Amino acid sequence: MREITIATVQMKPALGESEDNLVKMSDFVSKIASQQKVDLIVFPELATSGYELGVRFTEQAQRVPGPTVNLLAQRAAEFGVYIAFGLVTKEKVESILFNSAVLVGPDGEMLGSYNKIHLRGEERMAFREGFRLPVIETEIGQLGLLLGWDLAFPEVARSLALEGAELLCTLANWETTQIEEWRTYVRARAFENALYMAAANRVGEDVTLNFGGESMIVGPRGKVFASLADEKDPESGQPREGYCVARVDLDEVRKCREENQTLQARQPTAYRAIVKRY
């Protein structure tokens, strides 16, 4: 058995206040890791900045690695955990920004990054699309990263699964009005690819948008191992900050794929329409 312990965090980033957000993230890491042995902690998309920043994203953008990555890598080393989190990044050309996810490891090193491919709405005005779907080999397993709206495209999770991913860290800013989509997509991607989903969705409001939480950890047979669906403020009914933890066995991925033969029975030559432009 290859058992690992995963935590998914749902938090409310303070809009444009990266230092405050990093303090909050650091506190979450300390609290989670001090209460139990945990291998991986997953934070939401754009956790260091918030979502509705528009042109102010340029003030938040950092190169990778950079100060934010280095700080969280230090925290990862301090507690011996892997940490996945979302932030705004930039290339050497200052005007090129990406909505990115980064994975740091227990040795204090950056292990990989991913730039969001499927940009939605106003994101298209702030960010450039990514084009690579890396699978990151770690001591705990083969990990993939995806961000927000990527979840709605089955090709993303399937591509990562075909490249060997056993666990997808799903970092999101999914709105309350579409939370039923979130619930469905997370379980569907786990089911159809026979892998684990560690899905972290933010909460709170920015300027005009309200975010729905319901962070969860789902297994390759669709079982929800842990969820924050019931983590709501008793007065307002709004989802609140928190985290959920589950211990899972990554060997279940191989077992499930061998039993169901979903990946093995594919017929790629019949799927040409999938890679055609609409």
Secondary structure, 3 states (H helix, E strand, C coil): CCEEEEEEEECCCCCCCHHHHHHHHHHHHHHHHHHCCCCEEECCCCCCCCCCCHHHHHHHCECCCCHHHHHHHHHHHHHCCEEEEEEEEECCCCCCEEEEEEEECCCCCEEEEEECCCCCCCHHHHCCCCCCCCEEEECCEEEEEEEHHHHHCHHHHHHHHHCCCCEEEEEECCEHHHHHHHHHHHHHHHHHHCCEEEEEECEEECCCCEEECCCEEECCCCCEEEECCCCECCCCCCECCEEEEEEEECHHHHHHHHHHCCCCCCCHHHCHHHHCCC
